[in-house]
Amino acid sequence: MKWISRLWPEERIALLFFAGVAALFATRLYPFTLGPLVVSYFQFLLAITVFVLPPWMIVALVRRLRGRPLSGAFLGELLTFLRALASLLVVLIAYTNLKCRLLLLHPRLFDQIFGRLDDLLHMGGGDFVAWVAHFHAPSRSAALQLVYYYAWAALAIPLAVAMARGGVAVVRRTLAALALCYIAGGFLYLAFPSLGPALVERARYAALADTHIFGLQQSMLQALRFIVQNPQAPAVPFFGLAAFPSLHLATSALGLFVAWRTFRPLLLLLVPWNLAIAASAVYFGWHYVVDFYPALLLAWGGWWAAGRLVESRPEAGAT
């Protein structure tokens, strides 16, 4: 079909992933949630758009006023950016459906293995969770909550800088890389399901009971149990529990590659920010430390693969 030949490589991959998850759910007679996820993730991506586009529009306007050539056709770049977001939206919908039903598809949990690896690799066989618990304190919890909740900005800021400085090409590559990270991460979640230390060792994180994140974890755990007990329940936007790998860190780590490519002084902010994001994920028990190693590998692999897909076919950027 002609329309398939006109799709970007990342669009074909996104549609294949979407169709594969939908087909899997059809064979298991699970509902494939669509409408609520489209609405929620459209709003999320719209927020990123509002964050990314204004600096680019201001720079483009200044360049035009100074009589300097623009990096590309204004409308064409805008449409390319929105098209790249649409591919990511398709992936997020399929990914969330898959993540919310991980334990229905593969009920074995690997938390004990990952927890033991943390003990061996980072505490010489000691109790790593107990060591982390020594750092629990109200003031530290408040600060790290902000770090964890606003981790998305560690990618959005370099994305905005990249759009303003170099136009849409790097941004399209970044969004394609992010989609690839979600796809690969979804398969890893399916292969090695785990909930994270705070969910399987709930009592050991009781000191955080007054934090908003503790309550969020409790809500997510209840939603997971509900879907396990009620397979016909719809997927919940932004919900679903999985620890290995940390896509939270993989997402923010992509910002490091964007900054290296477009504006390296940003790394002075982004490197410690990513370390703080990892620390917050361990502090609240979302992740084991071993979840971060494949996350960084995913970020690098997604960035490299997206470069091969996007930059090897420059004509694909035409809208």
C-alpha positions in Angstrom: 0.0 0.0 0.0 1.3 3.4 -1.0 0.5 5.0 2.4 2.9 2.6 4.1 5.7 3.6 1.9 5.2 7.2 2.8 5.6 6.5 6.6 8.8 7.3 8.4 10.7 4.2 9.7 9.8 5.1 13.3 6.1 5.4 12.3 6.1 1.9 10.9 7.8 0.5 14.0 5.2 2.3 16.2 2.3 0.9 14.2 3.8 -2.6 14.3 4.2 -2.4 18.1 0.6 -1.1 18.4 -0.8 -3.8 16.2 1.3 -6.5 17.9 0.1 -5.6 21.4 -3.5 -5.3 20.2 -3.3 -8.7 18.5 -1.8 -10.3 21.7 -4.7 -8.9 23.7 -7.2 -10.1 21.2 -5.9 -13.7 21.5 -6.1 -13.4 25.3 -9.5 -11.8 25.2 -8.3 -8.7 27.1 -9.7 -5.3 26.3 -7.3 -2.9 24.5 -7.9 0.5 26.1 -7.8 3.3 23.6 -10.0 6.4 24.4 -8.9 7.3 27.9 -5.2 6.8 27.0 -5.5 8.9 23.9 -7.0 11.8 25.9 -4.5 11.6 28.8 -1.4 11.2 26.7 -2.5 13.8 24.2 -2.7 16.3 27.1 0.7 15.2 28.4 2.3 15.6 25.0 0.5 18.9 24.6 2.2 20.1 27.8 5.6 19.1 26.3 4.7 21.0 23.1 3.9 24.2 25.1 7.3 23.8 26.8 9.3 23.1 23.7 7.8 25.3 21.0 8.0 28.9 22.4 11.8 29.1 22.5 12.0 27.8 18.9 9.3 30.3 17.8 11.1 33.2 19.5 14.5 32.3 17.9 12.9 31.9 14.5 11.2 35.3 14.8 14.5 37.0 15.9 16.3 35.4 13.0 13.7 36.6 10.5 13.8 40.1 11.9 17.6 40.1 11.5 17.3 38.9 8.0 19.0 35.7 8.7 17.9 32.5 7.0 15.8 30.1 9.0 16.8 26.5 9.5 13.9 25.3 7.5 10.3 26.1 6.5 8.5 27.2 9.6 5.3 25.4 9.0 7.1 22.3 7.7 9.1 22.0 10.9 6.1 22.5 13.0 4.2 19.7 11.2 7.2 17.4 11.4 7.4 18.0 15.2 3.7 17.2 15.6 4.0 14.1 13.4 6.9 12.8 15.6 4.7 13.4 18.7 1.9 11.3 17.1 4.3 8.3 16.7 5.2 8.6 20.3 1.5 8.8 21.2 0.8 5.5 19.4 3.6 3.8 21.3 2.5 5.1 24.7 -1.0 3.7 24.2 0.2 0.2 23.4 2.9 0.4 26.1 0.5 1.3 28.8 -1.9 -1.5 27.8 1.0 -3.9 28.0 2.4 -2.6 31.3 -1.0 -2.7 33.1 -1.4 -6.4 32.3 2.2 -7.6 32.8 1.2 -10.0 35.7 -1.6 -11.5 33.6 0.9 -12.2 30.8 3.8 -13.3 33.0 2.9 -13.8 36.7 6.4 -14.6 38.0 8.1 -11.7 39.8 11.9 -11.2 39.6 12.1 -8.8 42.6 13.9 -11.3 44.8 16.6 -11.8 42.2 17.0 -8.0 41.6 17.1 -7.3 45.3 19.7 -9.9 45.8 21.8 -8.4 43.0 21.6 -5.0 44.7 22.8 -6.6 47.9 25.7 -8.3 46.3 26.8 -5.6 43.9 26.3 -2.5 46.1 26.5 -3.7 49.6 28.9 -6.7 49.3 26.1 -9.0 50.3 24.6 -6.8 53.0 21.1 -5.4 53.2 20.9 -2.6 50.6 17.3 -1.6 51.4 18.1 -1.3 55.1 21.0 1.0 54.2 18.7 3.2 52.0 16.2 3.4 54.8 18.7 5.1 57.1 18.4 8.2 54.8 14.6 8.5 55.1 13.8 11.9 56.5 10.9 14.4 55.9 13.1 17.2 54.5 14.9 14.8 52.2 11.7 13.2 51.1 10.2 16.6 50.1 13.2 17.5 48.0 13.5 14.2 46.3 9.7 14.1 45.5 10.2 17.2 43.4 13.2 15.7 41.7 11.2 12.5 40.8 8.0 14.2 39.7 9.8 16.7 37.5 12.3 14.3 36.0 10.5 14.8 32.6 12.0 18.3 32.5 15.5 16.8 32.3 14.5 15.8 28.7 12.2 18.7 27.9 14.8 21.4 28.6 17.4 20.0 26.2 14.6 19.2 23.7 13.6 22.9 23.8 17.2 24.0 23.4 17.7 21.6 20.5 14.5 22.9 18.8 15.5 26.5 19.2 19.1 26.0 18.1 18.9 23.4 15.3 15.3 23.0 14.3 13.3 19.9 14.2 15.8 17.3 13.1 17.3 16.5 16.5 13.9 16.7 18.1 12.5 14.1 15.7 15.5 11.8 16.4 14.9 12.3 20.2 11.2 11.5 20.1 11.9 8.4 17.9 14.6 7.3 20.4 12.1 7.8 23.3 9.5 5.6 21.4 12.1 2.9 20.9 13.0 3.0 24.6 9.4 2.4 25.5 9.1 -0.4 23.1 12.3 -2.2 24.2 11.5 -1.4 27.8 8.0 -2.9 27.4 9.5 -6.2 26.2 12.0 -6.3 29.1 9.1 -5.6 31.5 7.3 -8.6 30.0 10.4 -10.8 30.2 11.4 -9.8 33.8 8.3 -8.5 35.7 9.2 -6.8 38.9 7.4 -4.3 41.1 10.2 -2.5 42.9 11.4 -2.8 46.5 8.8 -0.4 48.0 6.0 -2.5 46.6 7.2 -6.0 47.6 8.7 -4.9 51.0 6.1 -2.3 51.9 6.7 -2.3 55.6 10.3 -1.3 55.2 9.3 2.0 53.6 6.8 2.8 56.4 8.8 5.9 57.3 7.6 7.4 54.0 3.9 6.9 54.7 3.2 10.6 54.9 4.6 11.4 51.5 2.6 11.8 48.4 4.6 9.2 46.6 3.8 6.6 49.2 0.2 7.2 48.6 0.7 7.1 44.8 2.4 3.7 45.1 -0.4 2.4 47.2 -3.0 3.5 44.6 -0.9 1.9 41.8 -0.6 -1.3 43.8 -4.4 -1.4 44.3 -5.0 -0.7 40.6 -2.6 -3.6 39.7 -4.4 -6.0 42.0 -7.7 -4.9 40.6 -6.7 -5.6 37.0 -5.2 -9.0 38.0 -8.5 -9.9 39.7 -10.5 -8.3 36.9 -8.8 -8.9 33.5 -11.6 -7.1 31.7 -10.8 -3.8 33.5 -9.4 -1.0 31.3 -5.8 0.2 31.5 -5.2 3.3 33.6 -3.1 6.2 32.1 0.3 6.6 33.7 -0.3 3.5 35.9 1.2 0.0 35.8 4.1 -1.2 37.9 7.4 -2.4 36.5 10.9 -1.8 37.7 13.4 -3.5 35.4 14.6 -1.4 33.5 14.0 2.2 34.8 12.3 4.0 31.9 12.1 7.0 34.2 15.9 7.3 34.0 16.1 6.1 30.4 13.9 9.1 29.5 15.9 11.7 31.4 19.2 10.2 30.2 18.2 10.8 26.6 18.5 14.5 27.4 22.3 13.9 27.9 22.6 12.8 24.3 20.5 15.7 23.1 22.7 18.2 25.0 25.9 16.6 23.8 24.7 17.0 20.2 23.3 20.5 20.5 24.6 22.5 23.5 27.1 20.7 25.7 27.2 23.3 28.6 23.7 21.9 29.5 25.5 18.8 30.7 26.7 20.7 33.8 23.0 20.8 34.8 21.8 17.5 33.4 24.5 15.1 34.7 23.9 15.9 38.4 20.1 16.1 37.7 20.1 12.5 36.3 22.1 11.3 39.3 19.5 12.9 41.6 16.7 11.3 39.6 18.3 7.9 40.1 18.8 8.6 43.8 15.2 9.6 44.2 14.0 6.4 42.5 16.0 4.3 44.9 15.1 6.4 47.9 11.4 5.9 47.4 11.8 2.3 46.4 10.5 2.6 42.9 13.7 0.8 41.5 16.6 -1.4 42.3 20.0 0.1 41.4 20.4 -2.7 38.9 17.4 -1.3 37.0 19.5 1.7 36.0 22.2 -0.1 34.0 19.9 -1.4 31.3 18.1 2.0 31.4 21.3 3.8 30.4 21.9 1.2 27.8 18.4 1.7 26.5 18.9 5.4 26.2 22.1 5.0 24.3 20.7 2.2 22.1 17.5 4.2 21.4 19.5 7.3 20.5 21.8 5.3 18.2 19.0 3.4 16.5 16.9 6.6 16.0 19.9 8.2 14.4 20.2 5.3 12.0 16.5 5.5 11.2 16.1 9.3 10.9 19.4 10.6 9.7 20.1 7.9 7.1 17.0 9.0 5.2 17.0 12.8 5.3 14.2 12.9 2.7 11.9 11.3 5.2 11.8 14.5 7.1 9.7 16.1 4.3 6.1 16.6 5.3 
